[in-house]
Amino acid sequence: MLLLAATLLIALAGFRVTINDSSWWIVGSLFIVLVLITTTLVRQVARPAWLPTVAGAGVALLGLTVGFASDKAAIGIIPTPDTLTRFGQLINRAWDEIAVQSLPATPKVSIVFLIAVSCAGLALVGDLALRAAPALTAVPILTLLLVPVAVRADVAQPFWYSLAAIGYLALLRIGGRRTATPGLLLLGGVVVIGSLVLASIAPGLDQTPDQATSNGVSTGVNPLVNLGDDLRRGAPVTAVTYTTSNSQGVYLRLATLDTFDGRSWTPSLVAPTDRDKLSAFPGATGLTDAIKQTKLTAKITVGGIQGNWLPLPYPTTKVTGTTGTWFWETQGLSVRSTTTNVGGQSYQATYLDVQPDLAQLRAISTTQDVSDNYLDLPAKLPSIITTTAKSVAGSATTDYDRALALENYFQSDLFRYSTTAPVKQGYDGTGADVVAEFLQKKAGYCVHFASSMAIMARVLGIPSRVAVGFQPGQSSLQGGTSVFTLTTHDLHAWPELYFHGIGWLRFEPTPGRGAEPTYSNPEAVAQPTDAPTSQATPTATPSANPSSAAGKNLPTDEASNSGHATSGGIGTAPLILLILLGLVIAIALVPAVGRVLVRWRRMRAISRGRDPATQAWAEVRDTARDHGWLAPETETAREFAARLSMVLAENSDRIAGFRGQVESTAYGRPDAASLSLHELRAVRRAIARSVSPRERLRAVFLPASLLARVRFDPDA
């Protein structure tokens, strides 16, 4: 059982290239261990062959109920029809999340639930296979190994395949049915080579993007206009490739949209001047020297984009290498041209990584040092926008906490990412009426999430705007360097909110897209940052997972009745499952503890002279039963001692002497010598040494003498 569990856990670890964080692995592992402990324990105490599987499935259902649907269960633990309805909703939501999320995915509650269900089911299959034919354990092991291949072939890691193959070979070797060495090698080769071959030839869900620029995205004057159409493209088109000294990748902005007239968001275009050169940008609006800032660089090559906006990080301080005429916009630091096309440009950008701490984020200022235009709202705003903004974040005491409340609300499982629902249901766009419909339907894509959060921030008195560009994208090693590739599927929109003394900060309300900034997690910025630095950091080798360190606050499954969405990952599920696992382990130890108590009671009776002969021989007989001997109640002490002496020849004298003590104590004179506990312990040790270590462990944790009483089998 332990080896099967370890092999399944190793195979499950292969998911790490497709899913962020480790919470999903902890939950999946708990269900694998819960199921296998349950089936093993029940198999030892019950005879019906079907009962262990039923018990394992029952414990899995109990764990799923407690961990994911306790509010829909009777007394929080007994499944009801509503519980099953919740399970169905979680599974459907999980498939929706899988369909829209980029790699590595965010472990939403629904995805973690799907992993838990799968792990429980595969553990049951593995348990049955191990008992029937160990070779069949390849089925659940390969199922887990092939999931990353099915998602995206080029991210599969052979390391986990190799470890799982070793575990599988060991299962075959020590399984109930021995397999010859040639057969082991053949089956192991099939598992390893077959998996790796599939990993190399399977197309996966992500196809190679079309490299042609003729079908590329056109950014136009307002990149937001066609963003939805670009996201709905059947085949993605490569738009940008870049390298950066930021190991997490970086958002690249095309434009900032700061004007909202109730119908749409648009950029405020400023005529170029001679001073707007890319060799030196103005300082970012509102950013002060008190905020920690680190200079970073990015080398950017533009592919299939047709337009006049230059993709850049924010805030950029310098750009070199462009061709044509470009200029920056003062407020947003966006770069555009009136005469030059962005397609084919290759350039280097220097930019700042702004790292405010919690005290700076929560600082309250009565000074308004940014234009009131960033608070403009139409005179007639649908009431649902105002009431939702106030119910979600109105009770927060600082702009930062209000911003987090809005972000967590949209990131919660109340909302669903969909590029098609707004089109089909007629509310695509960014206007106030569209946002009102979106807040009711709760399905949309980045444009709707960004616009809604920006408008609701203005309702709460926080200056806001919408940025359009690209999320960090996927990285791959090319010549030892991690290169990020952005396609039309990485086009994105997000809100930027203004904070006094810090300036404009990005937030990520769109579920399953992009990466939340570090300051979206208050704990991550709770300590004051070091003093600001203007020195450029050495170029580091970027990570292969651009969003792995984003520090997401995973939303819980439901919002509160007041409309507030809470955060906290997968909630209390891991803690509850750990408690449940602890209970199962405690139950598993009951036979061992019970046997120790029986032995202790007998030893105490012997030492006090209470029927010592009967107690001593009962202990010897039960010890033999625990170690696999037959010891029927009808057999006399002399007969049983004779059988023991035949097998334990080297201890025959000690066994005979002990038998003599027992008989003398039982039938001799009252003043006969008392029975020796030392001799009793010596006989027990001799019996234990006659079996393998595995049988000795079984004797300790699953003592047959005690379990026989449960089975009502006095002869064991």
Stockholm file with secondary structure:
# STOCKHOLM 1.0

chainA/1-716         MLLLAATLLIALAGFRVTINDSSWWIVGSLFIVLVLITTTLVRQVARPAWLPTVAGAGVALLGLTVGFASDKAAIGIIPTPDTLTRFGQLINRAWDEIAVQSLPATPKVSIVFLIAVSCAGLALVGDLALRAAPALTAVPILTLLLVPVAVRADVAQPFWYSLAAIGYLALLRIGGRRTATPGLLLLGGVVVIGSLVLASIAPGLDQTPDQATSNGVSTGVNPLVNLGDDLRRGAPVTAVTYTTSNSQGVYLRLATLDTFDGRSWTPSLVAPTDRDKLSAFPGATGLTDAIKQTKLTAKITVGGIQGNWLPLPYPTTKVTGTTGTWFWETQGLSVRSTTTNVGGQSYQATYLDVQPDLAQLRAISTTQDVSDNYLDLPAKLPSIITTTAKSVAGSATTDYDRALALENYFQSDLFRYSTTAPVKQGYDGTGADVVAEFLQKKAGYCVHFASSMAIMARVLGIPSRVAVGFQPGQSSLQGGTSVFTLTTHDLHAWPELYFHGIGWLRFEPTPGRGAEPTYSNPEAVAQPTDAPTSQATPTATPSANPSSAAGKNLPTDEASNSGHATSGGIGTAPLILLILLGLVIAIALVPAVGRVLVRWRRMRAISRGRDPATQAWAEVRDTARDHGWLAPETETAREFAARLSMVLAENSDRIAGFRGQVESTAYGRPDAASLSLHELRAVRRAIARSVSPRERLRAVFLPASLLARVRFDPDA
#=GR chainA/1-716 SS CHHHHHHHHHHHHGGGGTBCSSHHHHHHHHHHHHHHHHHHHHHHHCCCTTHHHHHHHHHHHHHHHHHHCGGGSBTTTBCCHHHHHHHHHHHHHHHHHHHHCCSSBCCCHHHHHHHHHHHHHHHHHHHHHHHHCGGGGHHHHHHHHHHHHHHCGGGCCHHHHHHHHHHHHHHHHHSSSCCCHHHHHHHHHHHHHHHHHHHHHCCCSCCCCBCCSTTCEECCSSTTTTHHHHHTCSSCBEEEEEEESSTTCCCEEEEEECEECSSCEECCCCCCCTTCCTTSCCCCTTCCTTSEEEEEEEEEEECSEESSEECBCSSEEEEESCCSCCEECTTTCCEECSSCCCTTCEEEEEEEEEECCHHHHTCCCCCCCSCGGGGCCCSSCCHHHHHHHHHHHTTCSSHHHHHHHHHHHHHSTTCEECSSHHHHHTCCSSSHHHHHHHHHHCEECHHHHHHHHHHHHHHTTCCEEEEEEECCCEEEEETTEEEEEEEGGGEEEEEEEEETTTEEEECCCSTTSSCCCGGGSGGGGCSCCCCCCCSBCCCCCCCSCTTTTSCCCCEEEEECTTSCEEESTTTTHHHHHHHHHHHHHHHHHHHHHHHHHHHHHHHHHHHTTSSHHHHHHHHHHHHHHHTTCCCCTTSCHHHHHHHHHHHSGGGHHHHHHHHHHHHHHHHSCTTSCCCCHHHHHHHHHHHHHTSCHHHHHHHHHSCHHHHHHHHTCTTC
#=GC SS_cons         CHHHHHHHHHHHHGGGGTBCSSHHHHHHHHHHHHHHHHHHHHHHHCCCTTHHHHHHHHHHHHHHHHHHCGGGSBTTTBCCHHHHHHHHHHHHHHHHHHHHCCSSBCCCHHHHHHHHHHHHHHHHHHHHHHHHCGGGGHHHHHHHHHHHHHHCGGGCCHHHHHHHHHHHHHHHHHSSSCCCHHHHHHHHHHHHHHHHHHHHHCCCSCCCCBCCSTTCEECCSSTTTTHHHHHTCSSCBEEEEEEESSTTCCCEEEEEECEECSSCEECCCCCCCTTCCTTSCCCCTTCCTTSEEEEEEEEEEECSEESSEECBCSSEEEEESCCSCCEECTTTCCEECSSCCCTTCEEEEEEEEEECCHHHHTCCCCCCCSCGGGGCCCSSCCHHHHHHHHHHHTTCSSHHHHHHHHHHHHHSTTCEECSSHHHHHTCCSSSHHHHHHHHHHCEECHHHHHHHHHHHHHHTTCCEEEEEEECCCEEEEETTEEEEEEEGGGEEEEEEEEETTTEEEECCCSTTSSCCCGGGSGGGGCSCCCCCCCSBCCCCCCCSCTTTTSCCCCEEEEECTTSCEEESTTTTHHHHHHHHHHHHHHHHHHHHHHHHHHHHHHHHHHHTTSSHHHHHHHHHHHHHHHTTCCCCTTSCHHHHHHHHHHHSGGGHHHHHHHHHHHHHHHHSCTTSCCCCHHHHHHHHHHHHHTSCHHHHHHHHHSCHHHHHHHHTCTTC
//
